[in-house]
Amino acid sequence: MKESGAVERLTKASAQEIANTVTLFLGLAIGSTMVGAEFLKPRTLAILVLGIVAFAVDAMAGVLFAKLLNKLSGGKVNPLIGAAGISAFPMAARVVQRVAQEDDFENFLLMHAMGANAAGQIASVVAGGVLLALMGAGGL
């Protein structure tokens, strides 16, 4: 729809209003099935905290590894690419592009960031599969 330009209002609505409405209804549908006493257990909160820590460590490690690649390549790798390696697809790549263009308007990292982002997504799936196999839940 966006590329054709024929339905500009529908494209704008689907990118904003419709997406927000769907997200709202999805949140309501999932939230209405949750029981507060079951959700607010120390184990559940610990999982949320571990997720936040994993997200932060993943982004930090990606940037540090990209800085190492930058040094080894003689400055040919932008360290921001490392931040796109997390599996938050495709938002991490968009954030990297925006931050890069704030520094230098001629920076176009989106294609490279999407590659790192897709690799992070695949790595997350593989890591999840390995964890399931190690836990003996591979047959579920």
TIRO-2110 file (N, C-alpha, C; in Angstrom, 1 decimal):
// TIRO-2110
0.8, -1.2, 0.0, N, 1, A
0.0, 0.0, 0.0, CA, 1, A
0.9, 1.2, 0.0, C, 1, A
1.9, 1.2, 0.8, N, 2, A
2.8, 2.4, 0.9, CA, 2, A
3.5, 2.7, -0.4, C, 2, A
4.0, 1.7, -1.0, N, 3, A
4.8, 1.9, -2.2, CA, 3, A
4.0, 2.3, -3.4, C, 3, A
2.7, 1.9, -3.5, N, 4, A
1.9, 2.3, -4.6, CA, 4, A
1.5, 3.7, -4.5, C, 4, A
1.2, 4.2, -3.3, N, 5, A
0.8, 5.6, -3.1, CA, 5, A
-0.7, 5.8, -3.5, C, 5, A
-1.4, 4.8, -3.9, N, 6, A
-2.7, 4.9, -4.3, CA, 6, A
-3.7, 5.1, -3.2, C, 6, A
-3.4, 4.5, -2.0, N, 7, A
-4.3, 4.6, -0.9, CA, 7, A
-3.5, 5.2, 0.3, C, 7, A
-3.2, 6.5, 0.2, N, 8, A
-2.4, 7.2, 1.1, CA, 8, A
-3.0, 7.2, 2.5, C, 8, A
-4.3, 7.5, 2.6, N, 9, A
-5.0, 7.6, 3.9, CA, 9, A
-5.1, 6.3, 4.6, C, 9, A
-5.3, 5.2, 3.8, N, 10, A
-5.4, 3.9, 4.4, CA, 10, A
-4.0, 3.5, 4.9, C, 10, A
-3.0, 3.8, 4.1, N, 11, A
-1.6, 3.5, 4.5, CA, 11, A
-1.3, 4.2, 5.8, C, 11, A
-1.6, 5.5, 6.0, N, 12, A
-1.4, 6.2, 7.2, CA, 12, A
-2.1, 5.6, 8.4, C, 12, A
-3.4, 5.3, 8.1, N, 13, A
-4.2, 4.7, 9.2, CA, 13, A
-3.7, 3.3, 9.6, C, 13, A
-3.3, 2.5, 8.7, N, 14, A
-2.8, 1.2, 9.0, CA, 14, A
-1.5, 1.3, 9.8, C, 14, A
-0.7, 2.3, 9.5, N, 15, A
0.6, 2.4, 10.2, CA, 15, A
0.4, 3.0, 11.6, C, 15, A
-0.7, 3.7, 11.8, N, 16, A
-0.8, 4.4, 13.1, CA, 16, A
-2.1, 3.9, 13.9, C, 16, A
-3.2, 4.4, 13.4, N, 17, A
-4.4, 4.2, 14.2, CA, 17, A
-4.8, 2.7, 14.3, C, 17, A
-4.8, 2.0, 13.2, N, 18, A
-5.2, 0.6, 13.2, CA, 18, A
-4.2, -0.2, 14.0, C, 18, A
-2.9, 0.1, 13.8, N, 19, A
-1.9, -0.7, 14.6, CA, 19, A
-2.1, -0.4, 16.1, C, 19, A
-2.4, 0.8, 16.5, N, 20, A
-2.6, 1.1, 17.9, CA, 20, A
-3.8, 0.4, 18.4, C, 20, A
-4.9, 0.4, 17.6, N, 21, A
-6.1, -0.2, 18.1, CA, 21, A
-5.9, -1.7, 18.2, C, 21, A
-5.2, -2.4, 17.3, N, 22, A
-5.0, -3.8, 17.4, CA, 22, A
-4.1, -4.1, 18.6, C, 22, A
-3.1, -3.3, 18.9, N, 23, A
-2.3, -3.5, 20.0, CA, 23, A
-3.1, -3.3, 21.3, C, 23, A
-4.0, -2.4, 21.4, N, 24, A
-4.8, -2.2, 22.5, CA, 24, A
-5.7, -3.4, 22.8, C, 24, A
-6.4, -3.8, 21.7, N, 25, A
-7.3, -5.0, 21.9, CA, 25, A
-6.5, -6.3, 22.2, C, 25, A
-5.3, -6.4, 21.7, N, 26, A
-4.5, -7.6, 22.0, CA, 26, A
-4.1, -7.5, 23.5, C, 26, A
-3.7, -6.4, 23.9, N, 27, A
-3.4, -6.2, 25.4, CA, 27, A
-4.5, -6.5, 26.3, C, 27, A
-5.7, -6.0, 25.9, N, 28, A
-6.9, -6.2, 26.7, CA, 28, A
-7.3, -7.7, 26.7, C, 28, A
-7.2, -8.4, 25.5, N, 29, A
-7.5, -9.8, 25.5, CA, 29, A
-6.6, -10.6, 26.3, C, 29, A
-5.3, -10.4, 26.3, N, 30, A
-4.4, -11.1, 27.1, CA, 30, A
-4.5, -10.7, 28.5, C, 30, A
-4.6, -9.5, 28.8, N, 31, A
-4.7, -9.0, 30.2, CA, 31, A
-5.9, -9.5, 30.9, C, 31, A
-7.0, -9.6, 30.2, N, 32, A
-8.3, -10.0, 30.8, CA, 32, A
-8.2, -11.5, 31.2, C, 32, A
-7.3, -12.3, 30.6, N, 33, A
-7.2, -13.7, 31.0, CA, 33, A
-6.2, -13.9, 32.2, C, 33, A
-5.5, -12.9, 32.6, N, 34, A
-4.5, -13.0, 33.6, CA, 34, A
-5.1, -12.8, 35.0, C, 34, A
-4.7, -13.5, 35.9, N, 35, A
-5.1, -13.4, 37.3, CA, 35, A
-4.0, -12.7, 38.1, C, 35, A
-4.3, -11.6, 38.8, N, 36, A
-3.2, -10.8, 39.4, CA, 36, A
-2.4, -11.7, 40.4, C, 36, A
-3.1, -12.5, 41.2, N, 37, A
-2.4, -13.3, 42.2, CA, 37, A
-1.4, -14.3, 41.5, C, 37, A
-1.8, -14.8, 40.3, N, 38, A
-0.9, -15.7, 39.6, CA, 38, A
0.3, -15.0, 38.9, C, 38, A
0.0, -13.7, 38.5, N, 39, A
1.0, -13.0, 37.7, CA, 39, A
2.1, -12.4, 38.7, C, 39, A
1.7, -11.9, 39.8, N, 40, A
2.6, -11.1, 40.7, CA, 40, A
3.2, -12.0, 41.7, C, 40, A
3.8, -13.1, 41.2, N, 41, A
4.6, -14.0, 42.0, CA, 41, A
6.1, -13.6, 41.9, C, 41, A
6.9, -13.9, 42.9, N, 42, A
8.3, -13.6, 42.8, CA, 42, A
9.0, -14.2, 41.6, C, 42, A
8.6, -15.4, 41.3, N, 43, A
9.2, -16.1, 40.1, CA, 43, A
8.9, -15.4, 38.8, C, 43, A
7.6, -14.9, 38.6, N, 44, A
7.3, -14.2, 37.4, CA, 44, A
8.0, -12.8, 37.4, C, 44, A
8.1, -12.1, 38.5, N, 45, A
8.8, -10.9, 38.5, CA, 45, A
10.3, -11.1, 38.2, C, 45, A
10.9, -12.2, 38.7, N, 46, A
12.3, -12.5, 38.5, CA, 46, A
12.5, -12.7, 37.0, C, 46, A
11.6, -13.4, 36.3, N, 47, A
11.7, -13.6, 34.9, CA, 47, A
11.7, -12.3, 34.1, C, 47, A
10.8, -11.4, 34.5, N, 48, A
10.8, -10.1, 33.9, CA, 48, A
12.1, -9.3, 34.1, C, 48, A
12.6, -9.3, 35.3, N, 49, A
13.9, -8.7, 35.6, CA, 49, A
15.0, -9.3, 34.8, C, 49, A
15.1, -10.6, 34.7, N, 50, A
16.1, -11.3, 33.9, CA, 50, A
16.0, -10.9, 32.5, C, 50, A
14.8, -10.8, 32.0, N, 51, A
14.6, -10.3, 30.6, CA, 51, A
15.1, -8.9, 30.3, C, 51, A
14.9, -8.0, 31.3, N, 52, A
15.4, -6.7, 31.1, CA, 52, A
17.0, -6.7, 31.2, C, 52, A
17.5, -7.5, 32.1, N, 53, A
19.0, -7.6, 32.2, CA, 53, A
19.6, -8.2, 31.0, C, 53, A
18.9, -9.2, 30.4, N, 54, A
19.4, -9.9, 29.2, CA, 54, A
19.4, -8.9, 28.0, C, 54, A
18.3, -8.1, 27.9, N, 55, A
18.2, -7.1, 26.9, CA, 55, A
19.3, -6.1, 27.0, C, 55, A
19.6, -5.6, 28.2, N, 56, A
20.7, -4.6, 28.4, CA, 56, A
22.1, -5.2, 28.1, C, 56, A
22.3, -6.4, 28.6, N, 57, A
23.6, -7.0, 28.4, CA, 57, A
23.8, -7.3, 26.9, C, 57, A
22.8, -7.8, 26.2, N, 58, A
22.9, -8.1, 24.8, CA, 58, A
23.2, -6.8, 24.0, C, 58, A
22.6, -5.7, 24.3, N, 59, A
22.9, -4.5, 23.5, CA, 59, A
24.3, -4.0, 23.9, C, 59, A
24.7, -4.1, 25.1, N, 60, A
26.0, -3.6, 25.5, CA, 60, A
27.1, -4.5, 24.9, C, 60, A
26.9, -5.8, 24.9, N, 61, A
27.9, -6.7, 24.3, CA, 61, A
28.0, -6.5, 22.8, C, 61, A
26.8, -6.3, 22.2, N, 62, A
26.8, -6.0, 20.8, CA, 62, A
27.6, -4.8, 20.4, C, 62, A
27.4, -3.7, 21.2, N, 63, A
28.2, -2.5, 20.9, CA, 63, A
29.7, -2.7, 21.1, C, 63, A
30.0, -3.4, 22.2, N, 64, A
31.4, -3.6, 22.5, CA, 64, A
32.1, -4.5, 21.5, C, 64, A
31.4, -5.5, 21.0, N, 65, A
31.9, -6.4, 19.9, CA, 65, A
32.1, -5.6, 18.6, C, 65, A
31.1, -4.7, 18.3, N, 66, A
31.2, -3.9, 17.1, CA, 66, A
32.4, -2.9, 17.3, C, 66, A
32.6, -2.4, 18.5, N, 67, A
33.8, -1.5, 18.7, CA, 67, A
35.1, -2.3, 18.4, C, 67, A
35.1, -3.6, 18.9, N, 68, A
36.3, -4.4, 18.6, CA, 68, A
36.5, -4.6, 17.1, C, 68, A
35.4, -4.9, 16.4, N, 69, A
35.5, -5.1, 15.0, CA, 69, A
35.9, -3.8, 14.3, C, 69, A
35.5, -2.6, 14.8, N, 70, A
35.9, -1.3, 14.3, CA, 70, A
37.4, -1.1, 14.4, C, 70, A
37.9, -1.5, 15.6, N, 71, A
39.4, -1.4, 15.8, CA, 71, A
40.1, -2.3, 14.8, C, 71, A
39.7, -3.6, 14.7, N, 72, A
40.4, -4.5, 13.9, CA, 72, A
40.3, -4.2, 12.4, C, 72, A
39.2, -3.6, 12.0, N, 73, A
39.0, -3.3, 10.6, CA, 73, A
39.5, -1.9, 10.2, C, 73, A
40.1, -1.2, 11.1, N, 74, A
40.7, 0.1, 10.8, CA, 74, A
39.6, 1.2, 10.7, C, 74, A
38.5, 1.0, 11.4, N, 75, A
37.5, 2.0, 11.4, CA, 75, A
36.4, 1.8, 10.4, C, 75, A
36.2, 0.6, 9.8, N, 76, A
35.2, 0.4, 8.8, CA, 76, A
33.9, 0.0, 9.3, C, 76, A
33.8, -0.4, 10.6, N, 77, A
32.5, -0.9, 11.2, CA, 77, A
32.0, 0.2, 12.1, C, 77, A
30.8, 0.6, 12.0, N, 78, A
30.2, 1.5, 12.9, CA, 78, A
29.7, 0.7, 14.1, C, 78, A
30.2, 1.1, 15.3, N, 79, A
29.8, 0.4, 16.5, CA, 79, A
28.3, 0.4, 16.8, C, 79, A
27.6, 1.3, 16.3, N, 80, A
26.1, 1.3, 16.5, CA, 80, A
25.5, 0.0, 15.9, C, 80, A
26.1, -0.6, 15.0, N, 81, A
25.6, -1.9, 14.4, CA, 81, A
25.4, -2.9, 15.4, C, 81, A
26.3, -2.9, 16.4, N, 82, A
26.2, -3.9, 17.5, CA, 82, A
24.9, -3.8, 18.3, C, 82, A
24.4, -2.6, 18.4, N, 83, A
23.1, -2.4, 19.2, CA, 83, A
21.9, -3.0, 18.4, C, 83, A
22.1, -3.2, 17.1, N, 84, A
20.9, -3.8, 16.3, CA, 84, A
20.9, -5.3, 16.4, C, 84, A
21.9, -5.9, 17.0, N, 85, A
21.9, -7.4, 17.1, CA, 85, A
20.9, -8.0, 18.1, C, 85, A
20.2, -7.2, 18.8, N, 86, A
19.2, -7.8, 19.7, CA, 86, A
18.0, -8.2, 18.9, C, 86, A
17.2, -9.1, 19.5, N, 87, A
16.1, -9.7, 18.7, CA, 87, A
14.8, -8.8, 18.6, C, 87, A
14.9, -7.6, 18.9, N, 88, A
13.7, -6.7, 18.9, CA, 88, A
13.6, -6.3, 17.4, C, 88, A
13.0, -7.1, 16.6, N, 89, A
12.9, -6.9, 15.2, CA, 89, A
11.7, -6.1, 14.8, C, 89, A
11.7, -5.1, 14.0, N, 90, A
12.8, -4.4, 13.4, CA, 90, A
13.1, -3.1, 14.1, C, 90, A
12.6, -2.9, 15.3, N, 91, A
12.7, -1.6, 16.0, CA, 91, A
14.1, -1.3, 16.3, C, 91, A
14.9, -2.3, 16.7, N, 92, A
16.3, -2.0, 17.1, CA, 92, A
17.1, -1.4, 15.9, C, 92, A
16.8, -1.9, 14.7, N, 93, A
17.5, -1.4, 13.5, CA, 93, A
17.1, 0.0, 13.2, C, 93, A
15.8, 0.3, 13.4, N, 94, A
15.3, 1.7, 13.2, CA, 94, A
15.9, 2.7, 14.1, C, 94, A
16.1, 2.3, 15.4, N, 95, A
16.7, 3.1, 16.4, CA, 95, A
18.1, 3.4, 16.1, C, 95, A
18.8, 2.4, 15.6, N, 96, A
20.2, 2.5, 15.2, CA, 96, A
20.3, 3.5, 14.1, C, 96, A
19.5, 3.4, 13.1, N, 97, A
19.5, 4.3, 12.0, CA, 97, A
19.2, 5.7, 12.4, C, 97, A
18.2, 5.9, 13.3, N, 98, A
17.9, 7.3, 13.7, CA, 98, A
19.1, 7.9, 14.5, C, 98, A
19.7, 7.1, 15.4, N, 99, A
20.8, 7.6, 16.2, CA, 99, A
22.0, 8.0, 15.3, C, 99, A
22.2, 7.1, 14.3, N, 100, A
23.3, 7.4, 13.4, CA, 100, A
23.1, 8.6, 12.6, C, 100, A
21.9, 8.9, 12.2, N, 101, A
21.6, 10.1, 11.4, CA, 101, A
21.6, 11.4, 12.3, C, 101, A
21.4, 11.2, 13.6, N, 102, A
21.5, 12.4, 14.4, CA, 102, A
22.9, 12.9, 14.5, C, 102, A
23.9, 11.9, 14.5, N, 103, A
25.3, 12.3, 14.5, CA, 103, A
25.8, 12.8, 13.2, C, 103, A
25.4, 12.1, 12.1, N, 104, A
25.8, 12.5, 10.8, CA, 104, A
24.7, 12.2, 9.8, C, 104, A
24.1, 13.2, 9.2, N, 105, A
22.9, 13.0, 8.3, CA, 105, A
23.2, 12.1, 7.2, C, 105, A
24.4, 11.9, 6.8, N, 106, A
24.7, 11.0, 5.6, CA, 106, A
25.0, 9.6, 6.0, C, 106, A
24.8, 9.3, 7.3, N, 107, A
24.9, 7.9, 7.7, CA, 107, A
23.6, 7.1, 7.3, C, 107, A
23.8, 6.0, 6.6, N, 108, A
22.7, 5.2, 6.2, CA, 108, A
23.0, 3.7, 6.6, C, 108, A
22.7, 3.4, 7.9, N, 109, A
23.0, 2.1, 8.5, CA, 109, A
21.8, 1.2, 8.4, C, 109, A
20.7, 1.6, 7.9, N, 110, A
19.5, 0.7, 8.1, CA, 110, A
19.7, -0.7, 7.5, C, 110, A
20.2, -0.8, 6.3, N, 111, A
20.4, -2.1, 5.7, CA, 111, A
21.3, -3.0, 6.5, C, 111, A
22.4, -2.4, 6.9, N, 112, A
23.3, -3.2, 7.7, CA, 112, A
22.8, -3.5, 9.1, C, 112, A
22.0, -2.6, 9.7, N, 113, A
21.4, -2.8, 11.0, CA, 113, A
20.3, -3.9, 10.9, C, 113, A
19.6, -3.9, 9.8, N, 114, A
18.6, -5.0, 9.6, CA, 114, A
19.2, -6.3, 9.4, C, 114, A
20.4, -6.4, 8.8, N, 115, A
21.1, -7.7, 8.7, CA, 115, A
21.5, -8.2, 10.1, C, 115, A
22.1, -7.3, 10.9, N, 116, A
22.5, -7.6, 12.3, CA, 116, A
21.2, -8.0, 13.1, C, 116, A
20.1, -7.3, 12.9, N, 117, A
18.9, -7.5, 13.6, CA, 117, A
18.3, -8.9, 13.2, C, 117, A
18.3, -9.3, 11.9, N, 118, A
17.9, -10.6, 11.5, CA, 118, A
18.8, -11.7, 12.1, C, 118, A
20.1, -11.4, 12.2, N, 119, A
21.0, -12.4, 12.7, CA, 119, A
20.7, -12.6, 14.2, C, 119, A
20.4, -11.5, 14.9, N, 120, A
20.0, -11.6, 16.3, CA, 120, A
18.7, -12.3, 16.5, C, 120, A
17.8, -12.2, 15.6, N, 121, A
16.5, -12.9, 15.7, CA, 121, A
16.8, -14.4, 15.5, C, 121, A
17.6, -14.8, 14.6, N, 122, A
17.9, -16.2, 14.3, CA, 122, A
18.6, -16.8, 15.5, C, 122, A
19.6, -16.0, 16.0, N, 123, A
20.4, -16.5, 17.2, CA, 123, A
19.4, -16.7, 18.4, C, 123, A
18.5, -15.8, 18.6, N, 124, A
17.5, -16.0, 19.7, CA, 124, A
16.7, -17.3, 19.5, C, 124, A
16.3, -17.6, 18.3, N, 125, A
15.5, -18.8, 18.1, CA, 125, A
16.4, -20.1, 18.3, C, 125, A
17.6, -20.0, 17.8, N, 126, A
18.6, -21.1, 18.1, CA, 126, A
18.8, -21.3, 19.5, C, 126, A
19.1, -20.2, 20.3, N, 127, A
19.3, -20.3, 21.7, CA, 127, A
18.1, -20.9, 22.4, C, 127, A
16.9, -20.5, 22.0, N, 128, A
15.7, -21.0, 22.6, CA, 128, A
15.6, -22.5, 22.4, C, 128, A
15.9, -22.9, 21.1, N, 129, A
15.9, -24.3, 20.8, CA, 129, A
16.9, -25.2, 21.6, C, 129, A
18.0, -24.6, 21.8, N, 130, A
19.1, -25.3, 22.6, CA, 130, A
18.6, -25.4, 24.0, C, 130, A
18.0, -24.3, 24.6, N, 131, A
17.5, -24.4, 26.0, CA, 131, A
16.4, -25.4, 26.1, C, 131, A
15.5, -25.5, 25.2, N, 132, A
14.5, -26.5, 25.2, CA, 132, A
15.0, -27.9, 25.1, C, 132, A
16.0, -28.1, 24.3, N, 133, A
16.6, -29.4, 24.2, CA, 133, A
17.3, -29.8, 25.4, C, 133, A
18.0, -28.8, 26.0, N, 134, A
18.8, -29.1, 27.3, CA, 134, A
17.8, -29.4, 28.5, C, 134, A
16.6, -28.8, 28.4, N, 135, A
15.7, -29.0, 29.5, CA, 135, A
14.8, -30.3, 29.3, C, 135, A
15.0, -30.9, 28.2, N, 136, A
14.3, -32.1, 27.9, CA, 136, A
12.9, -31.9, 27.4, C, 136, A
12.6, -30.6, 27.0, N, 137, A
11.3, -30.3, 26.5, CA, 137, A
11.2, -30.2, 25.0, C, 137, A
12.2, -30.8, 24.4, N, 138, A
12.2, -30.8, 22.9, CA, 138, A
11.0, -31.5, 22.2, C, 138, A
10.4, -32.4, 22.9, N, 139, A
9.3, -33.1, 22.3, CA, 139, A
8.0, -32.5, 22.6, C, 139, A
7.9, -31.4, 23.3, N, 140, A
6.6, -30.8, 23.6, CA, 140, A
6.1, -30.0, 22.4, C, 140, A
END
